[in-house]
Amino acid sequence: LTKSLTKMNKVVDDCQARIVLTDSDVIMLKKMDSINILSKSSKMWPDLPYKVTNKLINRYNDAPSSHVPSSFFSFLSFSSSKSIPSFDEPSIESSDLAFLQYTS
């Protein structure tokens, strides 16, 4: 975990991240790491807000989750029951938020 968090901190520094978009498994790992008194990595997690993204859209109910603002889903079109949303490319401005994904 220390090796992975070292890499994560380099990415956070490199791109000047302001938020971490992640899944619920990583959030659970972070919580478990923070309560482990023998952990060498508990203080290595970037000090940023962490947002769970794997529960944003309930695709089986054909509707966004209730705790996510509807404006977040404005670029998605829901055409029929149990369908996966399609992406309609919006116009992009220089001031728009960009999502960065680092891969190895």
C-alpha positions as CSV (number, residue, x, y, z in Angstrom):
1,L,0.0,0.0,0.0
2,T,2.8,2.4,0.7
3,K,4.2,1.9,-2.8
4,S,0.8,2.6,-4.3
5,L,0.2,5.7,-2.2
6,T,3.6,7.0,-3.0
7,K,2.6,6.8,-6.7
8,M,-0.8,8.3,-6.0
9,N,0.8,11.3,-4.2
10,K,3.1,11.9,-7.2
11,V,0.1,12.0,-9.5
12,V,-1.8,14.3,-7.2
13,D,1.1,16.7,-7.1
14,D,1.8,16.4,-10.8
15,C,-1.8,17.3,-11.9
16,Q,-2.6,19.5,-8.9
17,A,-5.7,17.4,-8.1
18,R,-8.4,19.0,-6.0
19,I,-10.6,15.8,-5.5
20,V,-10.2,12.1,-5.8
21,L,-12.9,10.2,-7.7
22,T,-12.8,6.6,-6.6
23,D,-14.9,3.6,-5.8
24,S,-16.3,2.4,-2.5
25,D,-13.6,-0.3,-2.1
26,V,-10.9,2.3,-2.0
27,I,-12.9,4.3,0.6
28,M,-13.2,1.2,2.8
29,L,-9.5,0.5,2.4
30,K,-8.7,4.1,3.4
31,K,-10.9,3.8,6.5
32,M,-9.4,0.5,7.5
33,D,-5.9,1.8,7.0
34,S,-6.7,4.9,9.2
35,I,-7.7,2.7,12.2
36,N,-4.8,0.2,11.9
37,I,-2.3,1.3,14.6
38,L,0.5,-0.7,12.9
39,S,-0.1,0.8,9.5
40,K,2.9,2.5,7.8
41,S,0.6,4.1,5.2
42,S,-2.2,5.6,7.2
43,K,-0.7,9.1,7.0
44,M,0.2,8.8,3.3
45,W,-3.3,9.2,1.8
46,P,-3.6,12.6,-0.1
47,D,-5.4,15.2,2.0
48,L,-8.2,15.7,-0.5
49,P,-11.9,15.1,-0.6
50,Y,-12.7,11.6,-1.8
51,K,-15.9,11.0,-3.7
52,V,-17.4,7.6,-4.4
53,T,-18.3,7.3,-8.1
54,N,-19.4,3.7,-8.5
55,K,-22.8,4.4,-7.1
56,L,-23.6,7.6,-9.0
57,I,-26.0,6.1,-11.5
58,N,-28.5,3.3,-10.8
59,R,-28.7,2.0,-14.3
60,Y,-31.3,-0.6,-13.5
61,N,-33.8,1.9,-12.3
62,D,-33.0,4.2,-15.3
63,A,-32.5,7.2,-13.0
64,P,-29.7,9.1,-11.3
65,S,-29.1,8.4,-7.6
66,S,-31.0,10.7,-5.3
67,H,-27.9,12.1,-3.6
68,V,-26.3,13.4,-6.8
69,P,-27.4,16.8,-8.2
70,S,-29.4,16.4,-11.4
71,S,-27.1,18.9,-13.1
72,F,-24.4,16.3,-12.9
73,F,-26.4,14.1,-15.3
74,S,-27.3,16.8,-17.8
75,F,-25.0,15.2,-20.4
76,L,-26.6,11.8,-20.1
77,S,-29.7,10.7,-22.1
78,F,-31.9,8.0,-20.7
79,S,-33.8,6.5,-23.6
80,S,-35.5,3.4,-22.3
81,S,-35.9,1.3,-19.2
82,K,-32.8,-0.6,-18.1
83,S,-30.6,1.0,-20.8
84,I,-27.1,2.3,-20.3
85,P,-27.0,6.1,-20.6
86,S,-25.4,7.4,-23.8
87,F,-23.1,10.3,-24.0
88,D,-24.1,13.4,-26.0
89,E,-21.0,15.5,-26.5
90,P,-21.5,18.9,-24.9
91,S,-19.8,22.1,-25.9
92,I,-16.5,22.5,-24.0
93,E,-15.2,25.8,-22.6
94,S,-11.7,26.6,-21.3
95,S,-13.1,27.1,-17.8
96,D,-14.9,23.7,-17.7
97,L,-13.8,21.0,-15.2
98,A,-11.7,18.2,-16.7
99,F,-11.4,14.6,-15.3
100,L,-8.0,13.1,-15.5
101,Q,-7.3,9.4,-15.5
102,Y,-3.8,8.2,-15.1
103,T,-3.1,4.6,-16.3
104,S,-0.1,2.4,-16.2
